[in-house]
Amino acid sequence: MVNPMEKPLFELDKDEFKQEIVHHLRTTLGTSEKKASKQAWWMATCATINQMLFERLTSTQQTHLQKDTRAVHYFSAEFLMGRLTANNLHNLGLYKTCEEALKDLNLELADLCEQEPDMALGNGGLGRLAACFIDSLATLGYPALGYGLHYEHGLFRQEIRDGRQVERPDSWREYGNPWEICRPESVQEIPLYGYVETVFGEDCQVRKVWHPGRIIKGVPWDIPIVGFGAQTVNILRLWESRASNFFDWDVFNHGGYVDSQKEKAEAETISKVLYPNDETEAGKELRLVQQYFFCACSLKDIMRRYKRTHTDFKEFAAQIAVQLNDTHPTIAIPELMRELIDEEGLEWTEAWNICKQVFSYTNHTLLPEALETWPVYLFERVLPRHLEIIYEINAYFLKNEVDAKWPANNEIKRKLSIIDESNPRRVRMANLCVITSHKVNGVAEIHSKLVKEDLFPEFNQLWPDKFCNVTNGVTPRRWLLSCNQELADLFTETVGTEWPLNLDALRELAKYADDPVFQKKFMDIKLHNKEKLVKVIKAETGIDVSADAIFDIQIKRLHEYKRQQLNLLHILVLYRRLLLNPEYDIHPRVFIFGSKAAPGYRVAKDIIYAINKVGERINDDPRIKGKLKVVFMPNYRVSLAEKLIPAADVSEQISTAGYEASGTGNMKLAMNGAITIGTLDGANIEIAEEVGEDNCVIFGLTVEEVKELKARGYSPWDYYYANAEIKSALDWLDTDYFTPGRPGELQSIKKSLLDYGDTYLTLADFASYDEAHQRINSLYRDKARWAKMAIINAASVGKFNSDRSIQDYVRQIWHLDKCDIS
Ligand SMILES: [N-]=[N+]=N[C@]1([C@H](N)O)O[C@H](CO)[C@@H](O)[C@H](O)[C@H]1O
């Protein structure tokens, strides 16, 4: 693989780069150096970068076509891409060259990068994982396409009004987006609604003809995905919905102007907005239509590409792999069956055998509320032909698999059936995924074990070889090389340029873990990153914090199982200790939160409110002499994470054991030298194995202990009455101390932890968590020890490179060959 840090593929020097930027400013943007806004300079810089991307994209596509390569198609309802300018420059190995070119034009590249809106087409970990994966697929030189939805509005923009989350529409494409290309030549027409006619052919052959009630046009937008080194440039193809030329002239001609537009408006709503739920199913008809729309567009696109070089489907499964990123694209299964049987005329079993070889499924959560099930009546109306096919798959499965293994066992049948027979009857998308896919994987070792043992035990008995694990990873290009350039330069200076391509090369750093000189260099960079963040915090929240304090960071979606409420409870107890004893000896600490709550998730929004209200009182309380600060950063997103993560000292990974499937923020923070305080949950377990128990701070109940405590009956009141500090802290929420004049406004959190049973065992883990924070406090005060721990963390997380995850998928599931793009 070409290492662009050694020799960029495009050897542009700064003068040539500058020339190109000015050329595009004048000819592409139609303005001049004197008049140009920062937005225009940014777009001109992007146009210059696109020249190189498009060239490699064309070579990549031509080579893949010539070599008729097998490819993986990553179907995901979410791609949380963030910004692309810096990432694309680093992957071309031209970031510094571009920076110098712009300097000559009295411009700051970092400044221009701030002009770029995040491409926030995802909710959290699942969407960001998809983005890291397509970066790794291109970097490793595998033929791959990402397929998803071209949402006009991504994840809502979060504003904090008087401490409360307020959602505002995201408009990432307001002034156009330089990184996408519309491909009208590949438009698709997608049927919906209507009815199915059974046609009996003269050869007594039964054929199904679907008479759709509506046709939607699918317009593809391609985003070039350049790998590190720019050898391979794959595409991410996102589908926008538009009214097909199904304009109702009759209605129009009868003056029904608005109605004739109705179709258009309705069609466009399909890709209008991302559903902002993380781990809870939306259950809305539009959500099912969104899922079907992008899956059908993508499969028709794959079919069109395949038929360019094939006349029958014998090679289809050998050429095409489709990864289902959770159950959101499950509808792709009956859609491929429909296309193969109804449109290509294949036999049922032939089509079924192809589907089994083509599809594989990744499960990302055990939360029951996240496992999608759709009412049968909705399928009957929206996708009548697909419902028929699902019934056929179910009948085939129950007869040939379940009955064979568990003859006449209706209980097991009821459990494994794709159809949940309770009223109303529902289609279980996860069961359809497991029954069809040749491989099913979880996203961390403990999670994959629980997927087999707790979520799908009977399926595991039926097909033990079908279940495997692929622990998540993150791309070190964005999450180290691009977001923490000073640390990246130190690593390159110390171990050479190989590490962005082979993160295990950083193991070399461990040799310097006790070296005071290296420790100073490492921690000076951490301090400088913290000083940069101090300015961002001041600008975004008005809060003054000191870079000498411990930066303790919890950044992830707001969910009770992720236990931001446990972090808050500990802050309340610390605050009370300082009020009771101002000499209480702790190293100053800044608790930083970044988190969005699903708009309909009441308790989650209350927790955000409580963090802000408690923070307000603490931050302005002179009695504690600034020893404690609480900062809630509004509008947490990928580009903000890139500023927070390099400045983190402590990484909060405190979910109830057994609930966080993996986590990926934990990997990014450890990679940037933060020390994890965490439970033995998800990938925290594997991080602790890699860095060593001495270099992280583990606390709390294990997965088994959580199960046992819940089994024997857990009462949070026991902990409330047994621990005076817990009691005082929770009783504080009944008062108006944090909400002057509005007593009890924060009571819903106390209720969720007591009256409603504390589902996620926050009180049960409090004492252990508190003790863990005291360990953090003493460890941080031992500067040499802390520096060593930070260096060991950065040196030991090579495993969590998304390149390794992709290699695991290739070896266990996709069986792809790299394709060298000359
Ligand atoms: N949906 N979903 N699941 C998640 C995340 N919330 O997006 O997927 C992520 C990506 O696999 C996991 O890291 C995380 O633990 C899990 O909760």
The ligand as a Gaussian input file, in Angstrom:
#p B3LYP/6-31G(d) Opt

LIG

0 1
 N      -27.902000       0.912000      17.232000
 N      -27.012000       0.700000      17.780000
 N      -26.129000       0.406000      18.352000
 C      -24.886000       0.982000      18.661000
 C      -24.961000       2.512000      18.740000
 N      -25.878000       2.998000      19.647000
 O      -25.231000       3.068000      17.520000
 O      -23.998000       0.610000      17.599000
 C      -22.647000       0.911000      17.847000
 C      -21.861000       0.449000      16.643000
 O      -21.821000      -0.928000      16.581000
 C      -22.125000       0.246000      19.128000
 O      -20.807000       0.630000      19.351000
 C      -22.997000       0.677000      20.295000
 O      -22.594000      -0.026000      21.442000
 C      -24.457000       0.357000      19.982000
 O      -25.286000       0.806000      21.013000

